[in-house]
Amino acid sequence: MPLQSYFQCFLSSGALHLYFACILILGGISLTNAQADNPIDDYSEYKRGFQFKALVVGRYVVSLDDDINTAGMHFSDPEVNVVTNSFEMQYVRMQTNFNINDKISASILVNLAEFKNDPTSKVLENAFVKYAHNPYLNIQLGQFRPYFGIEDLHPFQLNNSYTWSNQYTLFGSNGWQSFQIGAAVYGSLMEKNIPFYYYLTIYNGNNRNQPWDNDNSKNYTLRLEYNVIPQLSLGINGGLARLDGQQGNAYGADARLRYDLTDAWDFDMNVEYKNGTNFNDYRSTTLENPALGDFRMHGIYALSRLRYKINKPRIRALEFSFRHEYLDSNTLIMDNSRYAYIPMASVIFSGVYAAKFSLVGVINHFDRNIPDTRTYDNNQIIAQFQVAF
């Protein structure tokens, strides 16, 4: 059965609601039995704790094209004063984690740098409560990133490039990734020495920081992951959503390779493909009687990283990465593919990525340039620093 058909069969709303109900009922029965045999009378203070984390990411951006600004916007009017270099703050993140006891925890993540953009909808990123029953069953409620691909599984500071992929940004703006409000159930079979992981998420699908859903339908996503060997992980993703009585979907596959070449050198590579409904283009189209199924987006990227471990007191490693990406935001109606080439060299000063400085080259090429938009060939050089605590 094709990958898309498999997920469409599994991710029917009825099957998902039944699956969630069964998990919650079984989890409740197991919890009741466990509490009956428990010698502790009150877990109010058991393993209670608080953790604070911070991340600062800033950059200096230089556009190598005189008619394109640092945001990638093209200007055809020669009278416009185009800003071709700028200091910018990408992240000023503050994160708190609260352990209520050994099973219940909460997390809040805000990005103070968003106050310069749209503070009403972007400052709050994570705000969720998690119940960790056992390795096989974890329940998460609130605002968080749905588990729908490699980039949803790690924080920004562990990214091997200077920013998220264009695929992640596009699928996030269409409600398939990035921060959403909903519920998730996930777990693994590692306790049984089976390297299998599952992530099932139900969420509103109208993006973060919204007071409530804007319709009665929900987005459903499922991720299954298996470690073929310790160095290689394979994942498949599928999702369903509805808009105006029509069904949209997304699906994809990815692979992660980690390998130690020598004691000093190690290599890893991420490859990810996705195909999904572009809800934003459907909403903005001027076509009469548009069909949601005609608005498709797809893309693939490969991100490779080579690390040389120095292990000196103040310089821990050197890293070299390269991301090659193909992305088409509207494959059936207004095809215009985008190609990105992003080499990056970094110096790691502390920890894994506690302090990092990077030099980045960004090359974007489109099949068809559209003047006075960001859909235009552009080239940049970026110097970026990162401090995580």
Buried (B, 14 or more C-beta within 10 A) or exposed (E): EEBBEBBBEBBBBEEBEEBBEEBBEEBEEBBEEEEEEEEEEEBEEEEEEEEEBEBBBBBBBEBEBEBBBBEBBBBEEEEEEBBBEEEBBBBBBEBBBBBBBEBBBBBBBBBBBBEEEEEEEBBBBBBBBBBBBEEBBBBBBBBBBBBBBBBBBEBBBEBBBBBBBBBBBBBBBBBBBBBBBBBBBBBBBEEEEEBEBBBBBBBBBBBBBBEEBEEEBBBBBBBBBBBEEEEBBEBBBBBBBBBEEEBBBBBBBBBBBBEEEEEEEBBBBBBBBBBBBBBBBBEEBEEEEBEBEBBBBBBBBBBBBBBBBBEEEEEBBBBBBBBBBBBBBBBEBEEBBBBBBBBBEBBBBBEEBBBBBBBBBBBBBBEEEEEEEBBBBBBBBBBBBBBBE
